[in-house]
Amino acid sequence: MVVFAVTRKDSTPFDGQKPGTSGLRKKVTVFKQPNYLHNFVQSTFNALTADKVKGATIVVSGDGRYFSKDAIQIIIKMAAANGVRRVWVGQNGLLSTPAVSAVIRERVSADGAKASGAFILTASHNPGGPHEDFGIKYNMENGGPAPEGITDKIFENTKTIKEYLIADLPDVDISIIGVTNFTGPEGPFDVDVFDSTSDYVKLMKSIFDFESIQRLLTSPKFSFCYDALHGVAGIYAKKIFVEELGANESSLINCTPKEDFGGGHPDPNLTYAKELVARMGLGKSSPQGEPPEFGAAADGDADRNMVLGKRFFVTPSDSVAIIAANAVQAIPYFTSGLKGVARSMPTSAALDVVAKNLNLKFFEVPTGWKFFGNLMDAGVCSICGEESFGTGSDHIREKDGIWAVLAWLSILALRNKDNLNGEKLVTVEDIVLQHWSTYGRHYYTRYDYENVDAGAAKELMSHLVNLQSSLPDVNKIIQGLRSDVAKVVAADEFEYKDPVDGSISKHQGIRYLFEDGSRLVFRLSGTGSEGATIRVYIEQYEKDPSKTGRDSQDALAPLVDVALKLSKMQEFTGRTAPTVIT
């Protein structure tokens, strides 16, 4: 057994180590600066109560992006030095973000210990590689991201840090499953490398009817395609879709995790999931052969999802509404009913209409999964989602990309249970069109302006807030631009008072609400690693079934025009077009 000593190393603060909605994200070159990662990790240990560190079990893993393996070894040594009892590491350092949440909540060691938290190494949907992005975030014992009370404390600590603790341990081989034992000044310390998929797969099997999904996936009439974009989802896709559910391995694309995501951008949207989009018949050129019935993609850490039908895109806002509307019938976990539903403020109001019709509790929260976590811990929310391709439920405290795909496959399996041998399957498109005819359609688009000068972005947002002081003036500007757009009846900066803990989150996005139920929302996003990202959300509600089949961009064109001119987007940012349109 290796005996280790602990050293206190002097350090000085770095500017800007403020965790955003999903931890600290910066370029790899920033993280590789001497003591940069060490400072943040020590600041996190110092922000936690002693019982979450001394003698505790923590998880350390991530999406496998470049610099993860180095970071894991550093965190193991710092955990040992800070008195942690054991560290759990997914084999090869791989655990999806939803799997980390499942491991914290479900996994029990031989001596009955459970994890009190986790360092997750991911920058989610951002690119990876030596000159790309790295990230780190801390999740709590409920499996969810650290609340603002903790992240604020971490940030304060980073501004005053003078030293960090580190043990002189050798590197641990994280490619081999097994336990490595050490002993130090505070007693034994273990590193337990375990199978990255087992806890998560077991949880999924307890939620869904795998037999009914298997009948669908193995039917000659049903075809399927899943794109992991070379992120960590690949290891779960092989285990669940191929080994457990019997899909052909050929239905998986880009399912080998790579440190640089194969040079791509691991963001499951119509812009970046090019190969899947082409295979599903939604690309610019026609696909080779008939597209599959169902397609899906994940981001780098597998918490986001995109769902596609044959030549058909399902918006994330519609996706969560459709899952909620069908969950009780299609998913065994929800048989006894839904406790409530929630969406992030920028997400379309499609879920609101379902909640009203089904008489469910409904919550509108700021962007950031931790807000959903509070509602779930209080037992008032079963299903939730956000427009940025995040969907999930109270089985864990993170959004969950593979869960969303299994939910859709469950709905398809239910709708097709009597016609797998019939002439025609009920398709993804059929399910969405039927939903619109019942609940109405929320035409919806999001414009992202990435890496905008931070000063210019702030000026644009201030301009929008100032405009809100006089709605008659706003309506005068709008009528001068487009006579076919309804009046603005309310405008504000979204503020949220958490019904569970009473905390207040201010400045969560600027809203313009129109007489006909349409909305414009403007937000600065906290998930990029440099510059600012301005997100513009544009939504038009249509109840008339004869008008729910229009092309989305056509239906939204008048509101898009108003959004860009009202915000003076080009004047402030110099941009004539968005980086991404969803």
Disulfide bonds with the S-S distance in Angstrom:
none
